[in-house]
């Protein structure tokens, strides 16, 4: 996926949460722009993984070439 597409999704105002799917079949939710970092060759997302999704957050680094899709998340409520 092109870096400029991800940049647009992270920087748009107002921000809209989205999901990033990767070639390995996993997907990661980006619920706030401060939870994402655009690098030169990678996109980093702070996320929670595992079941249930209550464990400590971790940073996931994704090469742009491995991003298969981006799609909007349904409207969600802030859990705090």
PDB file with SEQRES, HELIX, SHEET and CRYST1 records, atoms N, CA, C and O in Angstrom:
SEQRES   1 A   80  UNK UNK UNK UNK UNK UNK UNK UNK UNK UNK UNK UNK UNK          
SEQRES   2 A   80  UNK UNK UNK UNK UNK UNK UNK UNK UNK UNK UNK UNK UNK          
SEQRES   3 A   80  UNK UNK UNK UNK UNK UNK UNK UNK UNK UNK UNK UNK UNK          
SEQRES   4 A   80  UNK UNK UNK UNK UNK UNK UNK UNK UNK UNK UNK UNK UNK          
SEQRES   5 A   80  UNK UNK UNK UNK UNK UNK UNK UNK UNK UNK UNK UNK UNK          
SEQRES   6 A   80  UNK UNK UNK UNK UNK UNK UNK UNK UNK UNK UNK UNK UNK          
SEQRES   7 A   80  UNK UNK                                                      
HELIX    1 AA1 UNK A    3  UNK A   11  1                                   9    
HELIX    2 AA2 UNK A   33  UNK A   35  5                                   3    
HELIX    3 AA3 UNK A   64  UNK A   66  5                                   3    
SHEET    1 AA1 3 UNK A  27  UNK A  30  0                                        
SHEET    2 AA1 3 UNK A  18  UNK A  22 -1                                        
SHEET    3 AA1 3 UNK A  67  UNK A  72 -1                                        
SHEET    1 AA2 3 UNK A  36  UNK A  38  0                                        
SHEET    2 AA2 3 UNK A  42  UNK A  47 -1                                        
SHEET    3 AA2 3 UNK A  58  UNK A  63 -1                                        
CRYST1    1.000    1.000    1.000  90.00  90.00  90.00 P 1           1          
ATOM      1  N   UNK A   1       0.853  -1.175   0.000  1.00  0.00           N  
ATOM      2  CA  UNK A   1       0.000   0.000   0.000  1.00  0.00           C  
ATOM      3  C   UNK A   1       0.892   1.228   0.000  1.00  0.00           C  
ATOM      4  O   UNK A   1       1.986   1.213   0.563  1.00  0.00           O  
ATOM      5  N   UNK A   2       0.433   2.259  -0.614  1.00  0.00           N  
ATOM      6  CA  UNK A   2       1.175   3.506  -0.715  1.00  0.00           C  
ATOM      7  C   UNK A   2       1.179   4.244   0.628  1.00  0.00           C  
ATOM      8  O   UNK A   2       0.139   4.369   1.274  1.00  0.00           O  
ATOM      9  N   UNK A   3       2.350   4.730   1.041  1.00  0.00           N  
ATOM     10  CA  UNK A   3       2.498   5.450   2.307  1.00  0.00           C  
ATOM     11  C   UNK A   3       1.578   6.670   2.374  1.00  0.00           C  
ATOM     12  O   UNK A   3       1.060   6.990   3.444  1.00  0.00           O  
ATOM     13  N   UNK A   4       1.369   7.348   1.255  1.00  0.00           N  
ATOM     14  CA  UNK A   4       0.542   8.555   1.240  1.00  0.00           C  
ATOM     15  C   UNK A   4      -0.919   8.255   1.584  1.00  0.00           C  
ATOM     16  O   UNK A   4      -1.603   9.109   2.150  1.00  0.00           O  
ATOM     17  N   UNK A   5      -1.402   7.069   1.256  1.00  0.00           N  
ATOM     18  CA  UNK A   5      -2.774   6.693   1.615  1.00  0.00           C  
ATOM     19  C   UNK A   5      -2.890   6.561   3.126  1.00  0.00           C  
ATOM     20  O   UNK A   5      -3.833   7.073   3.728  1.00  0.00           O  
ATOM     21  N   UNK A   6      -1.931   5.874   3.739  1.00  0.00           N  
ATOM     22  CA  UNK A   6      -1.933   5.716   5.200  1.00  0.00           C  
ATOM     23  C   UNK A   6      -1.792   7.080   5.871  1.00  0.00           C  
ATOM     24  O   UNK A   6      -2.474   7.365   6.856  1.00  0.00           O  
ATOM     25  N   UNK A   7      -0.917   7.912   5.341  1.00  0.00           N  
ATOM     26  CA  UNK A   7      -0.714   9.255   5.897  1.00  0.00           C  
ATOM     27  C   UNK A   7      -2.017  10.042   5.884  1.00  0.00           C  
ATOM     28  O   UNK A   7      -2.349  10.716   6.859  1.00  0.00           O  
ATOM     29  N   UNK A   8      -2.750   9.958   4.785  1.00  0.00           N  
ATOM     30  CA  UNK A   8      -4.035  10.650   4.684  1.00  0.00           C  
ATOM     31  C   UNK A   8      -5.004  10.143   5.754  1.00  0.00           C  
ATOM     32  O   UNK A   8      -5.685  10.942   6.398  1.00  0.00           O  
ATOM     33  N   UNK A   9      -5.072   8.838   5.946  1.00  0.00           N  
ATOM     34  CA  UNK A   9      -5.994   8.271   6.936  1.00  0.00           C  
ATOM     35  C   UNK A   9      -5.636   8.696   8.356  1.00  0.00           C  
ATOM     36  O   UNK A   9      -6.522   8.960   9.170  1.00  0.00           O  
ATOM     37  N   UNK A  10      -4.351   8.763   8.653  1.00  0.00           N  
ATOM     38  CA  UNK A  10      -3.912   9.132  10.008  1.00  0.00           C  
ATOM     39  C   UNK A  10      -4.094  10.622  10.271  1.00  0.00           C  
ATOM     40  O   UNK A  10      -4.426  11.012  11.390  1.00  0.00           O  
ATOM     41  N   UNK A  11      -3.883  11.457   9.259  1.00  0.00           N  
ATOM     42  CA  UNK A  11      -3.885  12.902   9.464  1.00  0.00           C  
ATOM     43  C   UNK A  11      -5.206  13.605   9.159  1.00  0.00           C  
ATOM     44  O   UNK A  11      -5.336  14.800   9.425  1.00  0.00           O  
ATOM     45  N   UNK A  12      -6.184  12.894   8.608  1.00  0.00           N  
ATOM     46  CA  UNK A  12      -7.417  13.598   8.228  1.00  0.00           C  
ATOM     47  C   UNK A  12      -8.152  14.126   9.449  1.00  0.00           C  
ATOM     48  O   UNK A  12      -8.095  13.561  10.541  1.00  0.00           O  
ATOM     49  N   UNK A  13      -8.838  15.229   9.216  1.00  0.00           N  
ATOM     50  CA  UNK A  13      -9.597  15.911  10.258  1.00  0.00           C  
ATOM     51  C   UNK A  13     -11.049  15.988   9.819  1.00  0.00           C  
ATOM     52  O   UNK A  13     -11.293  16.475   8.715  1.00  0.00           O  
ATOM     53  N   UNK A  14     -12.007  15.557  10.574  1.00  0.00           N  
ATOM     54  CA  UNK A  14     -11.804  14.857  11.837  1.00  0.00           C  
ATOM     55  C   UNK A  14     -11.305  13.438  11.571  1.00  0.00           C  
ATOM     56  O   UNK A  14     -11.605  12.844  10.536  1.00  0.00           O  
ATOM     57  N   UNK A  15     -10.544  12.911  12.517  1.00  0.00           N  
ATOM     58  CA  UNK A  15     -10.005  11.562  12.390  1.00  0.00           C  
ATOM     59  C   UNK A  15     -11.138  10.545  12.425  1.00  0.00           C  
ATOM     60  O   UNK A  15     -12.098  10.696  13.181  1.00  0.00           O  
ATOM     61  N   UNK A  16     -11.018   9.519  11.611  1.00  0.00           N  
ATOM     62  CA  UNK A  16     -11.984   8.416  11.605  1.00  0.00           C  
ATOM     63  C   UNK A  16     -11.206   7.117  11.799  1.00  0.00           C  
ATOM     64  O   UNK A  16     -10.277   6.820  11.049  1.00  0.00           O  
ATOM     65  N   UNK A  17     -11.596   6.354  12.808  1.00  0.00           N  
ATOM     66  CA  UNK A  17     -10.913   5.106  13.111  1.00  0.00           C  
ATOM     67  C   UNK A  17     -10.959   4.165  11.910  1.00  0.00           C  
ATOM     68  O   UNK A  17     -11.941   4.135  11.167  1.00  0.00           O  
ATOM     69  N   UNK A  18      -9.871   3.387  11.727  1.00  0.00           N  
ATOM     70  CA  UNK A  18      -9.808   2.463  10.604  1.00  0.00           C  
ATOM     71  C   UNK A  18      -9.053   1.200  10.998  1.00  0.00           C  
ATOM     72  O   UNK A  18      -8.368   1.150  12.020  1.00  0.00           O  
ATOM     73  N   UNK A  19      -9.197   0.202  10.171  1.00  0.00           N  
ATOM     74  CA  UNK A  19      -8.538  -1.085  10.375  1.00  0.00           C  
ATOM     75  C   UNK A  19      -7.534  -1.300   9.253  1.00  0.00           C  
ATOM     76  O   UNK A  19      -7.804  -0.983   8.095  1.00  0.00           O  
ATOM     77  N   UNK A  20      -6.382  -1.837   9.604  1.00  0.00           N  
ATOM     78  CA  UNK A  20      -5.344  -2.163   8.633  1.00  0.00           C  
ATOM     79  C   UNK A  20      -5.230  -3.677   8.580  1.00  0.00           C  
ATOM     80  O   UNK A  20      -4.994  -4.318   9.604  1.00  0.00           O  
ATOM     81  N   UNK A  21      -5.395  -4.251   7.399  1.00  0.00           N  
ATOM     82  CA  UNK A  21      -5.233  -5.688   7.207  1.00  0.00           C  
ATOM     83  C   UNK A  21      -3.912  -5.962   6.521  1.00  0.00           C  
ATOM     84  O   UNK A  21      -3.520  -5.246   5.600  1.00  0.00           O  
ATOM     85  N   UNK A  22      -3.225  -7.002   6.970  1.00  0.00           N  
ATOM     86  CA  UNK A  22      -1.922  -7.318   6.398  1.00  0.00           C  
ATOM     87  C   UNK A  22      -1.970  -8.633   5.624  1.00  0.00           C  
ATOM     88  O   UNK A  22      -2.912  -9.415   5.756  1.00  0.00           O  
ATOM     89  N   UNK A  23      -0.943  -8.858   4.822  1.00  0.00           N  
ATOM     90  CA  UNK A  23      -0.902 -10.022   3.936  1.00  0.00           C  
ATOM     91  C   UNK A  23      -0.922 -11.348   4.694  1.00  0.00           C  
ATOM     92  O   UNK A  23      -1.314 -12.367   4.126  1.00  0.00           O  
ATOM     93  N   UNK A  24      -0.514 -11.359   5.949  1.00  0.00           N  
ATOM     94  CA  UNK A  24      -0.523 -12.596   6.747  1.00  0.00           C  
ATOM     95  C   UNK A  24      -1.913 -12.930   7.281  1.00  0.00           C  
ATOM     96  O   UNK A  24      -2.102 -13.976   7.901  1.00  0.00           O  
ATOM     97  N   UNK A  25      -2.890 -12.049   7.044  1.00  0.00           N  
ATOM     98  CA  UNK A  25      -4.260 -12.302   7.471  1.00  0.00           C  
ATOM     99  C   UNK A  25      -4.662 -11.602   8.755  1.00  0.00           C  
ATOM    100  O   UNK A  25      -5.842 -11.603   9.104  1.00  0.00           O  
ATOM    101  N   UNK A  26      -3.726 -11.009   9.462  1.00  0.00           N  
ATOM    102  CA  UNK A  26      -4.049 -10.289  10.690  1.00  0.00           C  
ATOM    103  C   UNK A  26      -4.600  -8.910  10.359  1.00  0.00           C  
ATOM    104  O   UNK A  26      -4.412  -8.403   9.254  1.00  0.00           O  
ATOM    105  N   UNK A  27      -5.283  -8.311  11.328  1.00  0.00           N  
ATOM    106  CA  UNK A  27      -5.752  -6.937  11.161  1.00  0.00           C  
ATOM    107  C   UNK A  27      -5.525  -6.190  12.471  1.00  0.00           C  
ATOM    108  O   UNK A  27      -5.528  -6.783  13.550  1.00  0.00           O  
ATOM    109  N   UNK A  28      -5.331  -4.885  12.355  1.00  0.00           N  
ATOM    110  CA  UNK A  28      -5.044  -4.036  13.498  1.00  0.00           C  
ATOM    111  C   UNK A  28      -5.900  -2.782  13.413  1.00  0.00           C  
ATOM    112  O   UNK A  28      -6.032  -2.180  12.347  1.00  0.00           O  
ATOM    113  N   UNK A  29      -6.480  -2.392  14.544  1.00  0.00           N  
ATOM    114  CA  UNK A  29      -7.343  -1.216  14.594  1.00  0.00           C  
ATOM    115  C   UNK A  29      -6.525   0.010  14.966  1.00  0.00           C  
ATOM    116  O   UNK A  29      -5.687  -0.037  15.866  1.00  0.00           O  
ATOM    117  N   UNK A  30      -6.780   1.109  14.261  1.00  0.00           N  
ATOM    118  CA  UNK A  30      -6.172   2.396  14.573  1.00  0.00           C  
ATOM    119  C   UNK A  30      -7.326   3.282  15.038  1.00  0.00           C  
ATOM    120  O   UNK A  30      -8.070   3.824  14.221  1.00  0.00           O  
ATOM    121  N   UNK A  31      -7.470   3.424  16.357  1.00  0.00           N  
ATOM    122  CA  UNK A  31      -8.611   4.146  16.912  1.00  0.00           C  
ATOM    123  C   UNK A  31      -8.306   5.595  17.250  1.00  0.00           C  
ATOM    124  O   UNK A  31      -9.214   6.360  17.575  1.00  0.00           O  
ATOM    125  N   UNK A  32      -7.040   5.979  17.175  1.00  0.00           N  
ATOM    126  CA  UNK A  32      -6.666   7.362  17.460  1.00  0.00           C  
ATOM    127  C   UNK A  32      -5.368   7.655  16.711  1.00  0.00           C  
ATOM    128  O   UNK A  32      -4.494   6.790  16.648  1.00  0.00           O  
ATOM    129  N   UNK A  33      -5.221   8.843  16.145  1.00  0.00           N  
ATOM    130  CA  UNK A  33      -4.018   9.133  15.356  1.00  0.00           C  
ATOM    131  C   UNK A  33      -2.726   9.082  16.165  1.00  0.00           C  
ATOM    132  O   UNK A  33      -1.661   8.832  15.601  1.00  0.00           O  
ATOM    133  N   UNK A  34      -2.797   9.311  17.468  1.00  0.00           N  
ATOM    134  CA  UNK A  34      -1.588   9.262  18.285  1.00  0.00           C  
ATOM    135  C   UNK A  34      -1.126   7.834  18.556  1.00  0.00           C  
ATOM    136  O   UNK A  34      -0.066   7.626  19.146  1.00  0.00           O  
ATOM    137  N   UNK A  35      -1.916   6.852  18.128  1.00  0.00           N  
ATOM    138  CA  UNK A  35      -1.537   5.452  18.294  1.00  0.00           C  
ATOM    139  C   UNK A  35      -0.873   4.897  17.041  1.00  0.00           C  
ATOM    140  O   UNK A  35      -0.640   3.692  16.940  1.00  0.00           O  
ATOM    141  N   UNK A  36      -0.566   5.776  16.084  1.00  0.00           N  
ATOM    142  CA  UNK A  36       0.045   5.363  14.821  1.00  0.00           C  
ATOM    143  C   UNK A  36       1.257   6.238  14.515  1.00  0.00           C  
ATOM    144  O   UNK A  36       1.266   7.437  14.794  1.00  0.00           O  
ATOM    145  N   UNK A  37       2.281   5.609  13.937  1.00  0.00           N  
ATOM    146  CA  UNK A  37       3.499   6.321  13.554  1.00  0.00           C  
ATOM    147  C   UNK A  37       3.845   5.944  12.117  1.00  0.00           C  
ATOM    148  O   UNK A  37       3.936   4.765  11.774  1.00  0.00           O  
ATOM    149  N   UNK A  38       4.034   6.958  11.288  1.00  0.00           N  
ATOM    150  CA  UNK A  38       4.435   6.749   9.899  1.00  0.00           C  
ATOM    151  C   UNK A  38       5.950   6.815   9.795  1.00  0.00           C  
ATOM    152  O   UNK A  38       6.549   7.853  10.076  1.00  0.00           O  
ATOM    153  N   UNK A  39       6.572   5.712   9.391  1.00  0.00           N  
ATOM    154  CA  UNK A  39       8.003   5.702   9.156  1.00  0.00           C  
ATOM    155  C   UNK A  39       8.277   5.750   7.668  1.00  0.00           C  
ATOM    156  O   UNK A  39       7.350   5.754   6.857  1.00  0.00           O  
ATOM    157  N   UNK A  40       9.528   5.785   7.317  1.00  0.00           N  
ATOM    158  CA  UNK A  40       9.884   5.800   5.904  1.00  0.00           C  
ATOM    159  C   UNK A  40       9.480   4.524   5.190  1.00  0.00           C  
ATOM    160  O   UNK A  40       8.975   4.567   4.069  1.00  0.00           O  
ATOM    161  N   UNK A  41       9.704   3.375   5.843  1.00  0.00           N  
ATOM    162  CA  UNK A  41       9.417   2.078   5.232  1.00  0.00           C  
ATOM    163  C   UNK A  41       8.401   1.253   5.992  1.00  0.00           C  
ATOM    164  O   UNK A  41       7.962   0.211   5.506  1.00  0.00           O  
ATOM    165  N   UNK A  42       8.017   1.705   7.185  1.00  0.00           N  
ATOM    166  CA  UNK A  42       7.091   0.933   8.012  1.00  0.00           C  
ATOM    167  C   UNK A  42       6.033   1.835   8.634  1.00  0.00           C  
ATOM    168  O   UNK A  42       6.221   3.041   8.789  1.00  0.00           O  
ATOM    169  N   UNK A  43       4.930   1.216   8.979  1.00  0.00           N  
ATOM    170  CA  UNK A  43       3.818   1.861   9.673  1.00  0.00           C  
ATOM    171  C   UNK A  43       3.720   1.165  11.026  1.00  0.00           C  
ATOM    172  O   UNK A  43       3.615  -0.060  11.079  1.00  0.00           O  
ATOM    173  N   UNK A  44       3.753   1.914  12.105  1.00  0.00           N  
ATOM    174  CA  UNK A  44       3.697   1.336  13.442  1.00  0.00           C  
ATOM    175  C   UNK A  44       2.353   1.675  14.086  1.00  0.00           C  
ATOM    176  O   UNK A  44       1.869   2.802  13.987  1.00  0.00           O  
ATOM    177  N   UNK A  45       1.762   0.679  14.744  1.00  0.00           N  
ATOM    178  CA  UNK A  45       0.466   0.849  15.389  1.00  0.00           C  
ATOM    179  C   UNK A  45       0.555   0.317  16.823  1.00  0.00           C  
ATOM    180  O   UNK A  45       1.023  -0.800  17.044  1.00  0.00           O  
ATOM    181  N   UNK A  46       0.111   1.108  17.786  1.00  0.00           N  
ATOM    182  CA  UNK A  46      -0.010   0.644  19.157  1.00  0.00           C  
ATOM    183  C   UNK A  46      -1.333  -0.097  19.250  1.00  0.00           C  
ATOM    184  O   UNK A  46      -2.387   0.472  18.965  1.00  0.00           O  
ATOM    185  N   UNK A  47      -1.285  -1.357  19.644  1.00  0.00           N  
ATOM    186  CA  UNK A  47      -2.487  -2.180  19.626  1.00  0.00           C  
ATOM    187  C   UNK A  47      -2.484  -3.150  20.793  1.00  0.00           C  
ATOM    188  O   UNK A  47      -1.487  -3.291  21.501  1.00  0.00           O  
ATOM    189  N   UNK A  48      -3.601  -3.807  20.980  1.00  0.00           N  
ATOM    190  CA  UNK A  48      -3.701  -4.894  21.955  1.00  0.00           C  
ATOM    191  C   UNK A  48      -3.964  -6.162  21.164  1.00  0.00           C  
ATOM    192  O   UNK A  48      -4.813  -6.187  20.274  1.00  0.00           O  
ATOM    193  N   UNK A  49      -3.229  -7.215  21.495  1.00  0.00           N  
ATOM    194  CA  UNK A  49      -3.417  -8.476  20.794  1.00  0.00           C  
ATOM    195  C   UNK A  49      -3.736  -9.564  21.806  1.00  0.00           C  
ATOM    196  O   UNK A  49      -3.605  -9.360  23.013  1.00  0.00           O  
ATOM    197  N   UNK A  50      -4.145 -10.693  21.320  1.00  0.00           N  
ATOM    198  CA  UNK A  50      -4.456 -11.809  22.202  1.00  0.00           C  
ATOM    199  C   UNK A  50      -5.915 -11.836  22.583  1.00  0.00           C  
ATOM    200  O   UNK A  50      -6.672 -10.922  22.258  1.00  0.00           O  
ATOM    201  N   UNK A  51      -6.303 -12.877  23.267  1.00  0.00           N  
ATOM    202  CA  UNK A  51      -7.683 -13.033  23.720  1.00  0.00           C  
ATOM    203  C   UNK A  51      -7.693 -13.222  25.207  1.00  0.00           C  
ATOM    204  O   UNK A  51      -6.918 -14.055  25.677  1.00  0.00           O  
ATOM    205  N   UNK A  52      -8.465 -12.559  25.980  1.00  0.00           N  
ATOM    206  CA  UNK A  52      -9.228 -11.391  25.532  1.00  0.00           C  
ATOM    207  C   UNK A  52      -8.302 -10.206  25.311  1.00  0.00           C  
ATOM    208  O   UNK A  52      -7.169 -10.205  25.794  1.00  0.00           O  
ATOM    209  N   UNK A  53      -8.757  -9.231  24.609  1.00  0.00           N  
ATOM    210  CA  UNK A  53      -7.920  -8.080  24.276  1.00  0.00           C  
ATOM    211  C   UNK A  53      -7.813  -7.121  25.460  1.00  0.00           C  
ATOM    212  O   UNK A  53      -8.148  -5.940  25.361  1.00  0.00           O  
ATOM    213  N   UNK A  54      -7.348  -7.650  26.558  1.00  0.00           N  
ATOM    214  CA  UNK A  54      -7.192  -6.834  27.768  1.00  0.00           C  
ATOM    215  C   UNK A  54      -5.752  -6.826  28.242  1.00  0.00           C  
ATOM    216  O   UNK A  54      -5.446  -6.235  29.278  1.00  0.00           O  
ATOM    217  N   UNK A  55      -4.858  -7.474  27.500  1.00  0.00           N  
ATOM    218  CA  UNK A  55      -3.466  -7.499  27.907  1.00  0.00           C  
ATOM    219  C   UNK A  55      -2.795  -6.185  27.543  1.00  0.00           C  
ATOM    220  O   UNK A  55      -3.381  -5.340  26.866  1.00  0.00           O  
ATOM    221  N   UNK A  56      -1.568  -6.025  27.998  1.00  0.00           N  
ATOM    222  CA  UNK A  56      -0.836  -4.781  27.765  1.00  0.00           C  
ATOM    223  C   UNK A  56      -0.715  -4.469  26.275  1.00  0.00           C  
ATOM    224  O   UNK A  56      -0.572  -5.383  25.462  1.00  0.00           O  
ATOM    225  N   UNK A  57      -0.772  -3.203  25.915  1.00  0.00           N  
ATOM    226  CA  UNK A  57      -0.614  -2.832  24.504  1.00  0.00           C  
ATOM    227  C   UNK A  57       0.808  -3.097  24.024  1.00  0.00           C  
ATOM    228  O   UNK A  57       1.752  -3.140  24.813  1.00  0.00           O  
ATOM    229  N   UNK A  58       0.935  -3.270  22.729  1.00  0.00           N  
ATOM    230  CA  UNK A  58       2.249  -3.452  22.124  1.00  0.00           C  
ATOM    231  C   UNK A  58       2.305  -2.698  20.804  1.00  0.00           C  
ATOM    232  O   UNK A  58       1.278  -2.417  20.186  1.00  0.00           O  
ATOM    233  N   UNK A  59       3.527  -2.377  20.384  1.00  0.00           N  
ATOM    234  CA  UNK A  59       3.721  -1.693  19.116  1.00  0.00           C  
ATOM    235  C   UNK A  59       3.953  -2.743  18.037  1.00  0.00           C  
ATOM    236  O   UNK A  59       4.814  -3.611  18.180  1.00  0.00           O  
ATOM    237  N   UNK A  60       3.179  -2.660  16.956  1.00  0.00           N  
ATOM    238  CA  UNK A  60       3.311  -3.576  15.819  1.00  0.00           C  
ATOM    239  C   UNK A  60       3.873  -2.768  14.654  1.00  0.00           C  
ATOM    240  O   UNK A  60       3.351  -1.707  14.313  1.00  0.00           O  
ATOM    241  N   UNK A  61       4.940  -3.279  14.050  1.00  0.00           N  
ATOM    242  CA  UNK A  61       5.578  -2.614  12.913  1.00  0.00           C  
ATOM    243  C   UNK A  61       5.212  -3.362  11.646  1.00  0.00           C  
ATOM    244  O   UNK A  61       5.422  -4.571  11.546  1.00  0.00           O  
ATOM    245  N   UNK A  62       4.658  -2.633  10.666  1.00  0.00           N  
ATOM    246  CA  UNK A  62       4.167  -3.244   9.435  1.00  0.00           C  
ATOM    247  C   UNK A  62       4.838  -2.565   8.241  1.00  0.00           C  
ATOM    248  O   UNK A  62       4.778  -1.344   8.101  1.00  0.00           O  
ATOM    249  N   UNK A  63       5.470  -3.353   7.391  1.00  0.00           N  
ATOM    250  CA  UNK A  63       6.016  -2.807   6.152  1.00  0.00           C  
ATOM    251  C   UNK A  63       4.869  -2.418   5.224  1.00  0.00           C  
ATOM    252  O   UNK A  63       3.894  -3.161   5.107  1.00  0.00           O  
ATOM    253  N   UNK A  64       4.970  -1.281   4.573  1.00  0.00           N  
ATOM    254  CA  UNK A  64       3.880  -0.824   3.691  1.00  0.00           C  
ATOM    255  C   UNK A  64       3.533  -1.862   2.627  1.00  0.00           C  
ATOM    256  O   UNK A  64       2.377  -1.978   2.219  1.00  0.00           O  
ATOM    257  N   UNK A  65       4.539  -2.614   2.181  1.00  0.00           N  
ATOM    258  CA  UNK A  65       4.287  -3.607   1.146  1.00  0.00           C  
ATOM    259  C   UNK A  65       3.432  -4.769   1.651  1.00  0.00           C  
ATOM    260  O   UNK A  65       2.906  -5.539   0.847  1.00  0.00           O  
ATOM    261  N   UNK A  66       3.284  -4.906   2.975  1.00  0.00           N  
ATOM    262  CA  UNK A  66       2.478  -5.983   3.555  1.00  0.00           C  
ATOM    263  C   UNK A  66       1.052  -5.545   3.909  1.00  0.00           C  
ATOM    264  O   UNK A  66       0.246  -6.369   4.341  1.00  0.00           O  
ATOM    265  N   UNK A  67       0.739  -4.273   3.731  1.00  0.00           N  
ATOM    266  CA  UNK A  67      -0.615  -3.798   4.025  1.00  0.00           C  
ATOM    267  C   UNK A  67      -1.515  -4.155   2.845  1.00  0.00           C  
ATOM    268  O   UNK A  67      -1.318  -3.675   1.729  1.00  0.00           O  
ATOM    269  N   UNK A  68      -2.502  -5.005   3.113  1.00  0.00           N  
ATOM    270  CA  UNK A  68      -3.405  -5.478   2.059  1.00  0.00           C  
ATOM    271  C   UNK A  68      -4.605  -4.564   1.882  1.00  0.00           C  
ATOM    272  O   UNK A  68      -5.082  -4.370   0.764  1.00  0.00           O  
ATOM    273  N   UNK A  69      -5.102  -3.995   2.990  1.00  0.00           N  
ATOM    274  CA  UNK A  69      -6.274  -3.122   2.899  1.00  0.00           C  
ATOM    275  C   UNK A  69      -6.354  -2.201   4.111  1.00  0.00           C  
ATOM    276  O   UNK A  69      -5.742  -2.449   5.149  1.00  0.00           O  
ATOM    277  N   UNK A  70      -7.115  -1.152   3.948  1.00  0.00           N  
ATOM    278  CA  UNK A  70      -7.510  -0.255   5.032  1.00  0.00           C  
ATOM    279  C   UNK A  70      -9.001  -0.039   4.871  1.00  0.00           C  
ATOM    280  O   UNK A  70      -9.477   0.216   3.765  1.00  0.00           O  
ATOM    281  N   UNK A  71      -9.744  -0.138   5.967  1.00  0.00           N  
ATOM    282  CA  UNK A  71     -11.179   0.109   5.884  1.00  0.00           C  
ATOM    283  C   UNK A  71     -11.643   0.787   7.162  1.00  0.00           C  
ATOM    284  O   UNK A  71     -11.068   0.580   8.230  1.00  0.00           O  
ATOM    285  N   UNK A  72     -12.688   1.597   7.046  1.00  0.00           N  
ATOM    286  CA  UNK A  72     -13.179   2.312   8.230  1.00  0.00           C  
ATOM    287  C   UNK A  72     -13.769   1.347   9.252  1.00  0.00           C  
ATOM    288  O   UNK A  72     -14.348   0.318   8.902  1.00  0.00           O  
ATOM    289  N   UNK A  73     -13.609   1.698  10.502  1.00  0.00           N  
ATOM    290  CA  UNK A  73     -14.246   0.942  11.586  1.00  0.00           C  
ATOM    291  C   UNK A  73     -15.629   1.518  11.814  1.00  0.00           C  
ATOM    292  O   UNK A  73     -15.855   2.704  11.574  1.00  0.00           O  
ATOM    293  N   UNK A  74     -16.564   0.685  12.279  1.00  0.00           N  
ATOM    294  CA  UNK A  74     -17.867   1.247  12.651  1.00  0.00           C  
ATOM    295  C   UNK A  74     -17.682   2.253  13.782  1.00  0.00           C  
ATOM    296  O   UNK A  74     -16.698   2.192  14.520  1.00  0.00           O  
ATOM    297  N   UNK A  75     -18.598   3.146  13.910  1.00  0.00           N  
ATOM    298  CA  UNK A  75     -18.496   4.158  14.971  1.00  0.00           C  
ATOM    299  C   UNK A  75     -18.330   3.445  16.306  1.00  0.00           C  
ATOM    300  O   UNK A  75     -19.044   2.486  16.598  1.00  0.00           O  
ATOM    301  N   UNK A  76     -17.410   3.903  17.094  1.00  0.00           N  
ATOM    302  CA  UNK A  76     -17.130   3.263  18.376  1.00  0.00           C  
ATOM    303  C   UNK A  76     -17.100   4.296  19.477  1.00  0.00           C  
ATOM    304  O   UNK A  76     -16.951   5.491  19.224  1.00  0.00           O  
ATOM    305  N   UNK A  77     -17.240   3.833  20.680  1.00  0.00           N  
ATOM    306  CA  UNK A  77     -17.239   4.706  21.853  1.00  0.00           C  
ATOM    307  C   UNK A  77     -15.902   4.594  22.562  1.00  0.00           C  
ATOM    308  O   UNK A  77     -15.314   3.514  22.623  1.00  0.00           O  
ATOM    309  N   UNK A  78     -15.421   5.707  23.096  1.00  0.00           N  
ATOM    310  CA  UNK A  78     -14.190   5.693  23.866  1.00  0.00           C  
ATOM    311  C   UNK A  78     -14.442   4.936  25.161  1.00  0.00           C  
ATOM    312  O   UNK A  78     -15.376   5.265  25.892  1.00  0.00           O  
ATOM    313  N   UNK A  79     -13.606   3.903  25.466  1.00  0.00           N  
ATOM    314  CA  UNK A  79     -13.882   3.056  26.617  1.00  0.00           C  
ATOM    315  C   UNK A  79     -13.492   3.643  27.964  1.00  0.00           C  
ATOM    316  O   UNK A  79     -13.472   2.904  28.949  1.00  0.00           O  
ATOM    317  N   UNK A  80     -13.182   4.927  28.060  1.00  0.00           N  
ATOM    318  CA  UNK A  80     -12.804   5.507  29.350  1.00  0.00           C  
ATOM    319  C   UNK A  80     -13.448   6.849  29.547  1.00  0.00           C  
ATOM    320  O   UNK A  80     -13.243   7.486  30.580  1.00  0.00           O  
TER     321      UNK A  80                                                      
END                                                                             
